[in-house]
Amino acid sequence: MKRQILVFTILTFIAFISCSKENMTIIKDCTGSYLRLNNKDYHICNIEVTESFDSGTEVEASFKKIGDCQTNPPTECEMLHKNEGWINVSKIE
């Protein structure tokens, strides 16, 4: 029973820290769309949620880090854009 409580607590903690709702900046370039938070860029997998926003727009968003982007949005160039990994945006205003 104690082990189940420990596992549940750990999973709840991971779920809590994996979602973030903060003020961020949308960054768009030929490599894709990103959310910038604390000078770190997070590559957006579900880019359709940012289509109506211009690069440089300040937004409040919620996202979850994911291991890999299954849809892998196409890039328009061979430029490297340093980032902290893939995310799925769940809410953006």
N, C-alpha and C positions, 0 to 999 in steps of 0.2 A: 504493500500500500504506500509506504514512504517513497519507494522508487517511482511509482506512478505520479505522485505529487511532485517529485523533483523533475521528472520528465515534462510534466504539464507546465511547471513554472519556467523551465528553460525554454520551451517552445513558445510560451506566451511572451517572454522577454525578447526572443529573436523576432517574433512578429511585430512587437512594439517598436524595436529599433530599426527594422527594415523599412518602415514607412516614415516618410518625412513630410511635413507641411510647413513650408518656409517661404520667405520672399526670395525669389530667384530671378535670373536673367536668362532669356532665351537667346541662344547663340546658333546662328545658321551659317554654314559655309558649304563649299562644294563636297565636303565629306559627310554631311548630314546635319541633323538638328540635335542640340544639346541643351541641358539645363545647367547653368553655372551657379554653384553654391559654395561660398567660402573659397573663391578662386580655384575651384575644381569643377571640371566639366563632366557631366554624365550623359552618355550617348543614349538618345531616345529611340526605342524600338518602334513604338506605335506613333510614328511621326504625324499621322493624320490629326492628332489632337492639337498640334501646333500650327497647322496650316494657316489659320486666320491671324497669327501673330507675326510681326516683323522681328528680325534680329535686333537685339538690344532692348526689347520690351521687358519691363519688370512685371513678374507675375507671382501669384501665390499658387503653389502646386503641391500635390501629394504624389509620391512615386514609390515604387518598390524596386530594389535592385534585383536583377535576374542574372543568371549565369551566362546565357547566350540568347541572341535574338534569332528566333526561328525564321522570321520573315526577311531578315537581313536587308534593310532598305538599300537600294543601289546608291553608289557614290558617283559623282560626276568628275572626279579627279583622283590623282594618285597621291595627294598631299596627306601627310600624317597629322592627325589632330589628337594630341595627348588627352586621354580621358580616364575616368575612374571605373569604366565598365558600362554595361547595358542597364537601362531602366525601362520600366513601363510606367507611364504617367496615368494615374487613376483619376485625378481631378486637377483642373487648371482654370484659373480666373485671371 
